[in-house]
Amino acid sequence: MALPPVLQRVPFPVIASPMFIVSTPKLVIAQCQAGVVGSMPALNARPAAQLDDWLAEITETLAAWDAAHPEQPSAPFAINQIVHKSNDRLEHDLGLCVKYKVPLIITSLGAREDVNQAVHGYGGVVLHDVINNRFAHKAVEKGANGLIAVAAGAGGHAGTTSPFALIQEIREWFDGPVALSGSIANGRAILAARAMGADFAYIGSAFIATEEARADAAYKQMIVDSDSADVVYTSKFTGVHGNYLRPSIVKAGLDPDALGQGDPSQMSFGSKDGGEAKVWKDIWGCGQGIGAIKQVQPVADLVARLKAEYAAAKAAL
């Protein structure tokens, strides 16, 4: 199956993952201008009314860029919608996405036909993130156009399945758009994702360590200073398993090796962990690929590095 027209406009096969707190219009715009899909969670706009302003800023800025750079138009952008019942803003935020005809919607933590239909109504494309093949089937059955395979090693809420296994199982029955997430932070890994059958690499942690990201300077430096051994997989903080930086857990006064389990029925975003520290704000998510991240730099420089590494890896085959 050919990619939908909006995804054919992406000049480099990377979708930047939406990151709670970290992703804002400044980061999204820089990503799109660099030639990768930029994205952010709708919930990052607080209060909710701010989302209207942010969507206007993104659409107007990218339109101006395209007019001034017809030889290098921007990539499309995406907005992430949490469709879990805990998100009481979904109807409001989805309405604004419809208003601005957001090209790509990334849905997480559940799949809903009404959400997909609303996006399809204006010609948008829905990509749903999944951690296993069963959830992938459900997402497509409910109308998702494409899938984001969140494999072992991805930052934030991640699965445990090997990317080799997850992509193989999905590609046995689904020929639509697929992005692969999990420890991808250099051009060689992007090429590997393509070789396995993914259309796009889905990258988050590398973009935290950029100048445009709305992340604490200590967070960015911790990513630069850490590697895969510094990543802890736990459900303690939100009720859903995810990957977090060990040093940030220690800094919050907790023992990374004695966290216990979270309660999935009490899933919350930005909830307290039982002390004063808050997940995402003080306890920082990150994927296992961070060993490839050596410095904090502008988005344009990061994407240029990824492109050069990708081209070198292809040439070496």
C-alpha positions in Angstrom: 0.0 0.0 0.0 1.3 3.4 -0.9 1.7 5.9 1.9 -1.1 8.5 2.2 -0.2 11.7 0.4 0.6 13.7 3.6 3.2 11.1 4.6 4.7 11.1 1.1 5.6 14.8 1.8 8.1 13.7 4.5 11.6 14.1 3.0 13.4 12.1 5.6 11.9 8.9 7.2 11.6 10.2 10.8 8.7 11.1 13.0 9.6 12.9 16.2 7.6 11.5 19.0 5.3 13.8 21.1 6.8 14.2 24.6 4.9 15.3 27.6 6.0 18.8 28.8 9.0 18.8 26.5 7.3 19.3 23.1 6.0 22.7 22.3 5.5 24.7 19.0 9.1 25.9 19.1 10.3 22.2 18.9 7.6 21.1 16.5 8.3 23.9 14.1 12.1 23.3 14.1 11.5 19.6 13.5 9.2 20.2 10.5 11.6 22.8 9.0 14.4 20.3 9.3 12.4 17.8 7.3 11.0 15.4 9.9 7.5 15.1 11.2 7.3 17.3 14.4 4.7 16.5 17.0 3.5 17.4 20.5 0.8 16.2 22.9 -2.3 18.3 23.0 -2.1 18.1 26.8 1.1 20.2 26.8 -1.0 23.3 26.1 -2.1 24.5 29.6 -4.7 25.9 30.0 -6.6 24.1 27.3 -7.4 27.3 25.5 -3.7 27.7 24.8 -3.9 24.9 22.3 -5.9 27.1 19.9 -3.0 29.7 20.0 -0.4 27.0 19.5 -2.1 25.4 16.5 -2.4 28.8 14.9 1.3 29.5 15.5 2.4 26.2 14.0 0.2 26.3 11.0 1.0 30.0 10.2 4.7 29.6 10.8 5.1 26.5 8.6 3.0 28.1 5.9 5.3 31.1 5.9 8.3 28.9 5.8 6.9 27.0 2.8 6.3 30.2 0.9 9.8 31.4 1.6 11.5 28.0 0.9 9.6 26.3 -2.0 12.7 24.2 -2.6 12.7 22.9 0.9 9.1 22.8 2.2 8.4 21.7 5.8 7.3 18.3 6.8 3.8 17.9 8.1 3.1 18.0 11.9 1.2 15.8 14.3 -0.7 16.3 17.5 -0.9 13.5 20.0 -4.3 12.7 21.7 -4.5 10.6 24.8 -7.8 8.7 24.3 -7.8 7.0 27.7 -10.8 7.8 29.9 -8.5 9.8 32.3 -8.2 12.6 29.6 -11.2 14.9 30.2 -9.9 17.3 27.5 -10.2 14.9 24.6 -13.4 16.4 23.1 -12.1 20.0 23.4 -8.7 19.3 22.0 -9.9 17.1 19.2 -12.3 19.9 18.2 -9.4 22.3 17.8 -7.5 19.7 15.7 -10.5 19.5 13.4 -10.7 23.3 13.3 -7.1 23.5 12.1 -7.2 20.4 10.0 -4.1 19.0 11.7 -2.5 16.7 9.1 -1.5 13.9 11.4 -3.1 12.7 14.7 -1.2 10.3 16.9 -3.5 8.4 19.3 -2.4 6.7 22.5 -3.6 4.5 25.3 -6.8 3.3 23.6 -8.4 3.2 20.2 -11.7 4.9 19.4 -13.7 4.9 16.2 -15.3 8.3 16.9 -11.9 9.9 17.2 -10.7 8.3 13.9 -13.9 9.3 12.1 -13.6 12.9 13.2 -10.0 13.1 11.8 -11.0 11.3 8.6 -13.8 13.8 8.2 -11.4 16.6 7.3 -8.9 14.3 5.5 -6.5 13.8 8.3 -4.5 10.7 9.0 -4.5 8.8 12.3 -1.4 6.9 13.5 -2.0 4.8 16.7 0.8 3.6 19.0 0.8 0.0 20.0 3.0 -2.2 22.1 2.0 -5.6 20.7 0.3 -7.2 17.7 -3.1 -7.7 19.5 -3.4 -4.0 20.1 -2.3 -3.3 16.5 -5.2 -5.4 15.2 -7.7 -3.5 17.4 -6.4 -0.1 16.3 -6.8 -0.9 12.6 -10.2 -2.5 13.1 -11.3 0.7 14.7 -10.1 2.8 11.8 -6.5 3.9 12.4 -4.7 4.6 9.1 -1.3 3.5 10.4 0.6 2.1 13.4 3.5 3.2 15.6 5.1 0.1 16.9 6.5 1.0 20.4 9.0 -1.8 21.0 11.4 -2.6 23.8 13.7 0.3 24.7 11.5 3.2 23.8 11.2 6.2 26.0 8.1 6.9 28.2 5.3 4.3 28.0 7.1 1.4 26.1 6.5 -2.2 25.4 8.7 -5.2 26.0 8.7 -6.9 22.5 11.8 -6.9 20.4 11.4 -4.5 17.4 12.3 -7.5 15.1 9.4 -9.5 16.4 6.9 -6.7 16.6 7.5 -5.4 13.0 7.5 -9.0 11.7 4.2 -9.8 13.2 2.5 -6.5 12.1 3.8 -6.8 8.5 2.4 -10.3 8.2 -1.1 -8.7 7.8 -0.8 -4.9 7.6 0.6 -3.1 4.6 -0.2 0.5 5.7 2.1 3.1 7.3 4.2 1.8 10.2 6.7 3.7 12.3 9.1 1.9 14.7 10.0 3.2 18.1 12.7 1.9 20.5 16.3 2.9 21.0 16.6 4.8 17.7 19.1 7.7 18.0 21.4 7.5 15.0 21.2 7.2 11.3 22.2 3.5 11.3 19.2 2.7 13.5 16.9 4.6 11.1 18.1 2.5 8.2 17.7 -0.7 10.3 14.1 0.3 11.0 13.5 0.7 7.3 15.2 -2.6 6.5 12.9 -4.4 9.0 9.8 -3.1 7.3 9.0 0.2 8.9 8.3 3.2 6.8 9.5 5.6 9.5 11.7 5.7 12.6 10.0 7.2 15.6 12.5 9.2 17.7 12.0 10.9 21.0 14.9 11.0 23.5 17.4 12.5 21.0 15.1 15.5 20.6 15.0 16.1 24.3 18.7 17.1 24.2 18.1 19.9 21.7 18.1 23.6 22.2 14.5 24.0 21.2 13.1 21.4 23.6 11.2 22.6 26.7 13.2 20.5 29.1 15.2 21.4 32.1 18.9 22.0 31.3 19.7 19.3 33.9 17.4 16.8 32.0 19.2 17.5 28.7 22.6 17.0 30.3 21.6 13.9 32.1 20.6 12.3 28.7 24.1 13.3 27.3 25.8 11.8 30.4 23.8 8.6 30.5 23.5 5.3 28.6 21.2 2.3 28.5 22.2 1.1 31.9 20.7 4.3 33.4 17.2 3.5 32.1 14.7 2.0 34.5 11.5 0.2 33.3 8.6 0.6 35.8 4.9 1.1 36.2 5.3 2.9 39.5 4.7 6.4 38.3 1.6 6.3 36.0 0.3 2.8 36.3 1.6 1.9 32.9 5.1 0.6 32.3 7.6 3.0 31.0 11.3 3.9 30.8 12.8 6.6 33.1 16.2 7.9 33.8 17.7 6.3 37.0 19.5 9.4 38.1 16.3 11.4 38.1 14.6 8.8 40.3 17.5 8.9 42.7 17.4 12.7 42.7 13.7 12.5 43.7 14.7 10.6 46.8 13.5 7.1 45.6 15.3 3.8 45.2 15.1 2.7 41.6 15.5 -0.9 42.6 12.6 -0.9 45.1 9.9 1.1 43.4 7.0 -1.4 43.5 4.2 -1.5 41.0 1.8 1.3 40.0 -2.0 1.0 39.8 -3.3 1.0 36.2 -6.8 1.9 37.4 -5.3 5.2 38.8 -3.6 6.2 35.6 -2.8 9.9 35.7 -0.5 12.3 33.8 1.7 14.5 36.1 0.4 12.7 39.2 2.5 12.6 42.4 4.5 9.5 43.0 3.8 9.3 46.7 6.2 12.1 47.6 6.8 15.6 46.3 8.4 14.7 43.0 6.2 14.5 39.9 6.6 12.1 36.9 7.7 13.9 33.7 8.4 17.1 35.6 11.0 15.7 38.1 11.2 12.1 37.1 12.3 12.0 33.5 11.4 9.6 30.7 14.0 8.4 28.3 14.7 5.5 25.9 17.6 3.1 25.9 19.2 4.6 22.8 20.6 7.6 24.6 24.2 6.3 24.4 24.3 7.8 20.9 23.5 11.3 22.2 26.7 13.1 22.9 25.7 16.8 23.1 22.9 19.3 23.4 22.5 20.9 20.0 19.9 22.6 17.7 17.3 20.4 16.0 18.7 21.3 12.6 22.2 20.0 13.6 20.7 16.8 15.1 18.7 16.0 11.9 21.7 16.8 9.8 23.7 14.3 11.8 21.0 11.7 11.4 20.8 12.3 7.6 24.6 12.0 7.2 24.8 8.8 9.3 21.8 7.3 7.3 23.5 8.1 4.0 26.8 6.6 5.2 25.1 3.4 6.4 23.3 3.0 3.1 26.5 3.5 1.2 28.3 0.9 3.3 25.9 -1.9 2.4 
